[in-house]
Amino acid sequence: MPESHSMLFVTFDDPVAVRAAYEEAKELPGVRQAAVLERSAEGILDVPESWVHGAGTPTVVSGIVGGLVGLLAGPVGFFLGWTAGTVLGGVSELKRFQDAAESLTVFSSGLAEGKALLIAEVREESPTAADALAARHGGRLVRRPAEEVEAEVRSAQEAAEDEVRKEHEEEARGPEDVH
């Protein structure tokens, strides 16, 4: 069976079950990232767990590369290069994490009060392991192509940016210019 790049959405009634499923999901073959979203009975959204495979690697690698380049200038150059590389790598990862956080809010819109959602991005050759995980923990699994989900997130982000841009334009015009 060919590999598929999918987003898994597993809904749970029990927050204890979602946490156990999350721990197992991090071990699924081909998993890239996973997160838990919970909506309280009062409607408050929480993201108590999130994990990204290889998180921290860009920061460490860019720090090492910066240090090695800086070594050409001597010990002080090594320190400065390592520091600059680490900062640049950290900024890159922060941007990636912010984008991921924004996409989680898109997914949360359909989450009912008192429910929990496990989201995982996977490249899977067979759906068997993820299907078994959802069944074992009493979750309801929906699998969607990652490209389709990414397009929805991009569309929602663009709509939000357009809304913010319109608000700024209205503020810049002032109250006397608004009809």
C-alpha positions as CSV (number, residue, x, y, z in Angstrom):
1,M,0.0,0.0,0.0
2,P,1.4,3.5,-0.9
3,E,2.2,5.9,1.9
4,S,-0.5,8.5,2.6
5,H,0.0,11.9,4.3
6,S,-3.0,12.4,6.6
7,M,-4.3,14.4,9.5
8,L,-6.1,12.3,12.1
9,F,-8.8,13.8,14.2
10,V,-9.9,11.6,17.1
11,T,-12.7,12.9,19.3
12,F,-13.2,11.7,22.9
13,D,-15.8,12.1,25.6
14,D,-13.2,11.3,28.3
15,P,-10.2,13.6,28.9
16,V,-8.3,10.7,30.6
17,A,-8.7,8.6,27.5
18,V,-7.4,11.4,25.2
19,R,-4.3,11.8,27.3
20,A,-3.5,8.0,27.1
21,A,-4.2,8.0,23.3
22,Y,-1.9,11.0,22.9
23,E,1.0,9.2,24.6
24,E,0.5,6.3,22.3
25,A,0.0,8.5,19.2
26,K,3.5,9.8,19.6
27,E,4.7,6.3,18.9
28,L,2.6,5.6,15.8
29,P,4.7,4.7,12.7
30,G,5.2,7.9,10.7
31,V,3.8,10.4,13.2
32,R,5.1,13.9,12.7
33,Q,3.2,15.9,15.3
34,A,0.4,15.5,17.8
35,A,-1.7,17.7,20.0
36,V,-4.6,17.5,22.4
37,L,-7.4,20.1,22.5
38,E,-10.0,20.1,25.3
39,R,-13.1,22.3,25.6
40,S,-14.4,22.6,29.1
41,A,-18.1,22.5,30.0
42,E,-17.9,26.3,30.1
43,G,-16.6,26.4,26.5
44,I,-13.0,27.4,27.4
45,L,-10.5,25.9,25.0
46,D,-7.2,24.4,26.3
47,V,-4.2,22.8,24.5
48,P,-2.7,20.9,27.4
49,E,-0.4,18.7,25.2
50,S,1.5,19.2,22.0
51,W,4.5,17.5,20.5
52,V,6.5,17.8,17.3
53,H,8.9,15.2,16.1
54,G,12.4,16.6,16.0
55,A,11.5,19.8,17.9
56,G,14.7,21.6,18.9
57,T,16.8,20.1,16.1
58,P,16.9,23.3,13.9
59,T,18.0,25.4,16.9
60,V,20.7,23.0,17.9
61,V,22.0,22.4,14.3
62,S,22.0,26.1,13.4
63,G,23.9,26.8,16.7
64,I,26.5,24.2,15.8
65,V,26.9,25.5,12.2
66,G,27.2,29.1,13.5
67,G,29.8,28.0,16.0
68,L,31.8,26.2,13.3
69,V,31.7,29.1,10.9
70,G,32.7,31.4,13.8
71,L,35.6,29.2,14.7
72,L,37.4,30.7,11.7
73,A,37.6,33.9,13.7
74,G,38.9,32.2,16.8
75,P,37.3,31.4,20.2
76,V,35.3,34.6,20.4
77,G,34.1,34.1,16.8
78,F,33.0,30.6,17.8
79,F,30.9,31.9,20.7
80,L,29.4,34.7,18.6
81,G,28.7,32.4,15.7
82,W,27.1,29.8,18.0
83,T,24.9,32.4,19.7
84,A,23.8,33.9,16.4
85,G,23.1,30.5,14.9
86,T,21.1,29.4,17.9
87,V,19.0,32.6,17.9
88,L,18.2,32.3,14.2
89,G,17.3,28.6,14.6
90,G,15.1,29.4,17.6
91,V,13.3,32.2,15.7
92,S,12.6,29.8,12.8
93,E,11.2,27.2,15.2
94,L,9.1,29.8,17.0
95,K,7.5,30.8,13.7
96,R,6.7,27.2,12.9
97,F,5.2,26.7,16.4
98,Q,3.1,29.9,16.0
99,D,1.7,28.6,12.7
100,A,0.9,25.3,14.3
101,A,-0.9,27.0,17.2
102,E,-3.0,29.1,14.7
103,S,-4.0,26.0,12.9
104,L,-5.2,24.4,16.2
105,T,-7.7,27.2,16.7
106,V,-9.1,26.4,13.2
107,F,-9.7,22.8,14.3
108,S,-11.2,23.7,17.6
109,S,-14.2,25.4,16.2
110,G,-16.2,22.2,15.9
111,L,-15.2,20.8,19.3
112,A,-18.2,20.6,21.6
113,E,-18.2,21.6,25.2
114,G,-16.9,18.9,27.5
115,K,-15.1,17.0,24.7
116,A,-11.5,16.4,23.8
117,L,-9.7,16.1,20.4
118,L,-6.5,14.4,19.5
119,I,-4.9,15.7,16.3
120,A,-2.0,13.9,14.7
121,E,-0.2,14.4,11.4
122,V,1.1,11.1,10.0
123,R,2.6,9.5,7.0
124,E,1.2,6.1,7.1
125,E,1.5,3.0,4.9
126,S,-1.5,1.4,6.6
127,P,-4.3,2.8,8.7
128,T,-4.3,-0.2,11.0
129,A,-2.3,1.3,13.9
130,A,-4.2,4.5,14.1
131,D,-7.5,2.8,13.8
132,A,-6.6,0.4,16.6
133,L,-5.5,3.3,18.8
134,A,-8.8,5.1,18.4
135,A,-10.8,2.0,19.0
136,R,-8.7,1.0,22.1
137,H,-9.4,4.3,23.8
138,G,-13.0,4.8,22.7
139,G,-12.3,7.7,20.2
140,R,-14.1,8.5,17.0
141,L,-11.5,8.8,14.2
142,V,-11.7,11.0,11.1
143,R,-8.8,10.8,8.7
144,R,-8.3,13.5,6.1
145,P,-5.7,14.2,3.5
146,A,-3.1,16.6,5.0
147,E,-3.0,18.8,1.8
148,E,-6.7,19.4,2.1
149,V,-6.5,20.3,5.8
150,E,-3.5,22.6,5.1
151,A,-5.5,24.4,2.4
152,E,-8.3,25.0,4.9
153,V,-5.9,26.4,7.5
154,R,-4.3,28.7,4.9
155,S,-7.7,29.9,3.9
156,A,-8.8,30.6,7.5
157,Q,-5.5,32.4,8.2
158,E,-5.9,34.6,5.1
159,A,-9.5,35.5,6.1
160,A,-8.3,36.4,9.6
161,E,-5.5,38.6,8.2
162,D,-8.0,40.3,5.8
163,E,-10.3,41.0,8.8
164,V,-7.4,42.5,10.8
165,R,-6.3,44.6,7.8
166,K,-9.9,46.0,7.4
167,E,-10.0,46.9,11.1
168,H,-6.7,48.7,10.8
169,E,-7.9,50.6,7.8
170,E,-11.1,51.7,9.5
171,E,-9.1,52.8,12.6
172,A,-6.8,54.8,10.3
173,R,-9.7,56.6,8.6
174,G,-11.1,57.7,11.9
175,P,-14.7,58.0,13.0
176,E,-15.6,61.0,10.7
177,D,-14.6,59.0,7.5
178,V,-16.9,56.0,8.3
179,H,-20.3,56.3,6.7
